């Protein structure tokens, strides 16, 4: 996961995945180790100047 994250360009990138990789990405980027991610959860991350920012974490709609 870290290798893939390192290849992403600055700014926002869209990726669709399961909860496991999403949790790994949140842990590696913003050190968020405990969060509920039911199916359909949308996490918005942004990378600027080598730093990651969690800009939104939305539960599934409906």
Secondary structure, DSSP 8 states (H G I E B T S, - for coil): -HHHHHHS-SB-------HHHHHHHHHHHH--------TT-EEEEEEETTEEEEEEEE----
